[in-house]
Amino acid sequence: MHEGILRRQSARESSARTYARALPIVPVRARGLTIEGADGRRYLDCLSGAGTLALGHNHPVVLEAIRSVLDSGAPLSVLDLATPVKDAFVTELFRTLPPGLADRARVQFCGPAGTDAVEAALKLVRAATGRSGILAFTGAYHGMTAGALAASGGARDIQVARLPYPQDYRCPFGVGGRPGAEFAARWTESLLDDPKSGVPLPAGMILEPVQGEGGVIPAPDDWLRRMRRLTADRSIPLIADEVQTGVGRTGAFWAVDHSGITPDVMVLSKAIGGSLPLAVIVYRDDLDVWQPGAHAGTFRGNQLAMAAGTATLAYVRENALAERAALLGTRMLTQLAELTHQFPCVGDVRGRGLMIGLELVDPDADPATARPAPPADHPDAAPAALAPARTPPPAAPELAAAVQRECLQRGLIVELGGRHASVVRLLPPLTLSDEQATAVLDRLADAVAAAARRHQSHGPQHGPHQQRHPGPAQHTG
């Protein structure tokens, strides 16, 4: 059955399929962290439906919520009509929102996917401000529809100004840390305030508090606060895309909670549906300028998803799973950081909470090929305190793919992401136990060791800048 299903999938499904190519398994049963395939093999699932399964597979509270709706005889799809199930979901959702938003929030149910919610958010701020342009960031991933792709850098039919997103390991300014974040903030301010920048005042700014598909890059809290101030000062609505970071994933219920900011619009999907399709935007009431019917959709009334979502939100909140994710994530990051000392091919380990990434690099590349810094007396030279850091080795997507394959052979499912698909990503459920975390780390370390040995023995099969796997804008979520 296993091989037959895979053959038929290959023959009948679109060439656009992604996960199925790297993960040739046929899931038939699942519980918590574990998936069982049709071939009888068991896997530890650290993909979690691309972050959808906050409580893992088939959690009892989620199943009970779904059964309760099914047994009650309630309608399963209700467009935008009011129901007890929806009322309970909205009440629980508003209970978790950042201070300053819940008391004056409006919610719009957008349809089944996060990209639908992104489209709604972009449409909302354009209607509310009367402006058209959008500010977005390099490395962003917001979905696969036209507006979402434009904000992600994959389309050109919507006016989007691209801004630098701060990061340490591959800082676009070569300095990293607080100086790099400061340069990124100044760049944004200059773009907005320079009348000759070519960028008119935009309808909104959209950002991810942690870039997921972009390579698991947490935004510095000070930089997020800076973005909040500069958008507020210029009456630019700030849109926080919490599709993957929300519901405890990063160690706070919402990733913006780490910095204490209150965005004007929040885009929510994935985990809020408790494993079922659900997407909403939550926004300040003064932005609610839509006329009746201005934004609609047939499948925005999914009662099963709302019930599963209510159960998930409540369980995460009542059992302090966000705090648990913060503690366990810190412990896992500390242990994984040892791999950077053991294996030169592990260039960086980073993340927040249970959103973790390992960037694989080509350890044999010569870092001296980078453009040298100008002499200290050169007018373009940076101050000594801001001297450019050593350029990291090139990304190694083929090595990351090898690590993913070695993980699968050891019964561990991981995802790839990053600019060059060179980041091995971990998105385990928030219910991960200490023992399970140890098993995940052991299998990952073994996989990295095996891939590194093969790399040393045979050398890279492809050039360091070639890609064998899709980058962030080609992933689904």
N, C-alpha and C positions, 0 to 999 in steps of 0.2 A: 504493500500500500504506500509506503514512504516514497519509494523511487517512482512509482507510477504517478502519484500526485505531483511530485516535482517536475516530471517530464511534461505532464499536461499543463502545468502552470507556465513552463517555459514556452510551450507551443501556442498557448491561447492568450496569455496576458501581455499587456503593453511593454514595450522596451523601456518605458519610463520607470518601471519598478526598481526599487533601490535596495531596501533591507533584504529582500528575498535573494538577491545576488550574493551578498556577503554572508548571509545566515541561511544556508540550505537545510532548514529543519521544518518539520511539519508538526506544530503543536497540537496536542489532542487533550491534554489535561494540564491544569495549573493551580497552584495554591501558594500564596505568599510570594516568596522569592523564587520558587521552583516551577519550572516548566518541564513537562514530559512530552517527548516527541513520539511520533507514530512508530519509530524504530525502537522504542523502549528506553532510549537514553534520557537522562535527566540533566537539566541545565540550571545554573544559578543565573537569574535574569537581572542584569544590571543595565538593561535598556528601558525596562518598565514602560513600554509603549511610548518611547521618546519622552518620558517624564509624566505620562498620564496617570500611572498607577501609584498614587501616593501611599496607599495601604497595601500594595502588592496585588497579586491575582486573587480574585474571588474571596475577598475578606468577608467574614461572617456578617458584619454590620451592614455592608453594602448589599449582600445577597438578601438579607432580611428586609431591607428597605425596598428592594425591587419586588420581592415576593408580596410584600404588604400591598403595594399598588396593584399588582396583578390580581391578587385575591379579592381586592375591594370592589372590583368592577369599574373602577374609575376610567375615564377615557385616556388613551395613551398619547394622543396628539391633539392639542387644543388651540393651535395658532397662538394668539396673544391674550386669550381669555384668562380671567382670574380663576384660580383653583386653590384649594387648601394645600396641595402639594407645592405649587409655585410660591404661595405665601410663606410657607415654612422655609423654603430655600432662600428667598430674598431676606427674610428675617435673620437667618443664620449667617448669610453672606455679609449683611450690613453690620452684624455684630463684630466681624473680624476686621473691618476696613480701618485704614489709618485714621488717627484723630484728625478732625478738621474736614473730613470728607463724608463720613457716615451721616452726620446730622443734616447735611444739605445735598445728599446724593440722589441721582436718578439712575435707573438701570434700564438698559435696552437689551433684550434678547435678540441675538443676531443670526442665529443659524448654527449649524453643527460644528464648525471648525474655527480655530483661532484666526486664520486668515480672513474669515468673514467679519470677525470682530475688529480686526485691524482696518478693514475697508470701512466699517461703520464709524470708527474713531476718526479716520481721515476725513470722511464725509461730514461728520458732525462739526469738527473745528473749522472746516471751510465754510460751512453754513453759518456758524456762530460769529466768525470774524469777518466774513466777506472777502477774505484773502484766499489765495490758491496754493502758494508754495509750501513745501514741507522741509524741515530740517531733520536729517537722519545721520547715521554714523557709519563709518567704514567697518566692515565685518558684521553688520547687522543681519539678522534673519527675522522677517516678520510674516512670511507666508508665501503663497504661490499665485495669488490673484494679481491683477495688473497693478493696483496701487501698492499692495504689499511688496511685490517684486521691485517696484520703483524705489521704495524705502529701503529695500535690501540690496540695491545696486544692480538689479537684474533686468531693469526695463528703463526706457527713456521717454515714455509718453506722458509722464507726470513730472512737473518741475520739482526736483528734489536737490537740495544743496547737501553735499557730502562733507561731514565734519570728522576730524580725527578723534578716535576713541582711545582714551589713555590705557596703556598697558606697560608692564615692566619689562617682560622678556624681549619683546620686539617693539619697543617704543618707536613710534614714527619720528620722534625727534632725537633718538639715540641716547637719551639720558635716563628714562624710566623714573619711577618713584614720584615724589611730590613735584620735582621740577618738571617732569614730563606731563603730569596732570595740569600743572600751571600753564605750560605752553599750550596745551590743548584748549584750556578755558580761554586763554587770551586770543587764540585763533578764532574761536567762536564769537567772542565779543567784537573783535575787529571786523569780522564778516558782517555782523549785524549793524555795527555803528558807522562803518565806512560808507559814505553815500556813493562811492564809486566801486564798491565791491561787486556790483552786478547781481546782488541778492536782495530783492525787496523784502520788506517785513513779511514773514511767513504766516501761514494759518496755524502752524503748530510745530512742535518738536517732538519726535518719537524716539525713545531709547529703551534699551534693555538694561536693567540694573546689573545683570550678569549676562554677557553675551554667551549663549549656549552653542548654537551651531557655528558661531564665529571662533570657537576654540576654548570655551570655559574661561572667560576673562571677566573677573569682577571689577565693576567700576569703583574707584576710590570714593569713600563716603563724602570727603570734602569736595570732590569734583561734582558729585551729584547735588550737593547743597548749592554749589556755585551755579550749576545749570538751573536749579530751581529759582535762585535769586535773579539771574539774568533774564529768564523767561518771564517771571512775574513782573520785573521792572519794565519790560517792554510789551506787556499784555499779550504774550505768546502762550497759548495753552500748552502745557507739558503733558505728554502722553507717555505713561509707563507701560511697556509691554511686559506683563507678568504671566504670559501664557505658560512658560516653562518654569519660571522662578517661583511662582506662587504656591500657596498652601503648604508652607513649612519647608520647602525644598532647600532653601539656602541657610536655614537656621533661624529664620524669623518667619512669621506667618506670611508676610509679603516682603519681598527683597528690599523695597523702599524703606521698610521699617528700620533697617540697619542705619540709615543716614538720617532718619527722622523727618524726611520730606513728605509733603502731601501733594501728589500730582493732581492735575485738573481732570485727567481722564485715566482710567486703568483698563487695560485690555486683558481679559481673563478667559481661559479655556483649559484644556487638558485636565488637570486634576480636579477642577471644580465640578466635573460631571461624574466623578467617582468611577471612571473607566468607560463611561458612555459619552456620546457626542453632545457637547454643550459649550456655548460661547456667549459671553456678554461683554458689554462695556458698562462701566460705572463712571459717572461724571458729575461735575458740579451743576447744580440746578440752574445757574444763570446761563449755562451753555445750551440749555434745552429749548432751542428755537425751532425745532422741527414742527412741521404741520402734521396732522393725522395722515398716516400713510406715507410719510416722507422716507421711512426706512421700514421694510417689511421682509417677510420670509416665511415659507410654508412650514419649515421644520424647526421653528423657534419655540415650540410648545411641547418639547419632549418630556413627558411626565416621569418616565423611568429614570432619565438622566438627572432630573431635578431631585428626585427622591434619593438616588445614589449619591448625588452631590451633597445634599443636606447631611446625610449620614457621614460622609467623608469629612466635610468641614467640621462638623461637631466632634467627631472622633479625634481629629488632629488637635483641635483646640482643647478639648477636655483632658486629653492624655499628654499634653505638652510635648507633642512629637516634634515641633519646631525646635524646642530647646534640646531635645534628644538628638536631632539632626546636627545641631551646632556642635555638641560635645563629641559625638561619634565621628562627624566629618573632620574635626580638628585632629582627632587621634589617627584617622586614616591618612590624612594629608601628611602628618608627621612621619608615619611609617613609610609611606610611599616616597617621601623626599629622600630616603636612604638609597633609592634606586638611582638617583642622579649621581651618587658617589660610586656605586657599583658598576654602572653601565654608562659609558660616554654617550650612547645613543639616546638616553633619556635626557633631553635638554632642559625640561622644566616640568614641575608638578605644581598645580594651582587649583583653586576652586573656592567654594564657600558652602558650608554645610555638606549635604549629600549631593552636590553638583561638582564633580571632580574631573580633572583632565590631566593627562600626561602627554606632553609634546615630544614626539620622536624626531630626531635630527640625524643628519648624516655625519657621523663622528670623524670620517676620513676627509671631509671637505676642508679646504684651507681657508680659515677665517681671514687671512691676510689679503684675500681678494677684495675685501670691502674697501671703499674709497677712504684713504687715510685722512685723519683730521688735519686741519690747517695748522701751521706753526702758531705758537702762542702769541706772537706779535702781529699775526694776520688780522685784518679787520673783521673777517668772518669767524674768527675763533671764538668759542664759547668761554666764559669765565672758568677758572680752574675748578670751582665747585660744581660746574655743570659739564665737565669734560665728558664727551660721549663714552658710553660703556663699550666694552668689547662686543663686536658684532657676533650674534649667535650663529652657529652653523646653519646651513640651509635645512629647511624642513624635509622630512623623509617620508612621503606618503606611502611608498612601497614597503618600508619597514613597519609603519603603523598597520598597514593591511596584513603584514605577516604576523604581527602581534595579535591582531584580531582573530586570525585563523588559528593560531596556537591556543588562544583563549578558548575558542569553540571546541577544539580537540580535548581540552581539559574540562569541558562542561561549564564554561563561563561565557555569557553573552554580553558583549560590550558594543558600543557605537563608536564611529569615527566622526570627527568634525574638524573645525579649524579652516583657515584660509586655503590650505593645501591638502585637506583631509589627512593631516598628520597628527591629530590629537586623539588619543584613545580616551573615550569618555565613560564615566561611571555615573549612572542615575538609579541607584538602588532604591527600593521602597523605604519609606520613613520608618517602617516596622522592622527594619533590619536588626537582628540581634548581634551581640558581641561575637558569638561563635560564628555566625554567618559572615560577619565582616572579616574575621580572620581567614575564613575559607576563601573569600573573594580575593583578599590581598595575596594569599599564598598562591592561588592559581594564576593571578595576574603576574606576580613576580616570576613564577616558573615560565610563563609564556614570554615575558620580556627576555629572560635568560636564553631561552631556546631560539628566539628570533635573532638576538644579538650574536649568538654562536654561528648561526647560519649565515648571517651577514658577513661576519669575519672570515668564514670559510670560503664563501663563494663570491663575496663582493656584491654590490648593488646590481640589480638586473636592469634598472632604468636610471636615467639621469636624475639628479636631485630635484630638478624643477618640473619633471614630468608627472602627470597625475594619472593614476589608474582608476581612481574612484571619484565620485562627484563631490564638488565642494559644497559649502553651506547653502548656496542658492538653489541647489538641485535636490536637497533633501525634502522629505515630506514631514509633516508634523501635525 
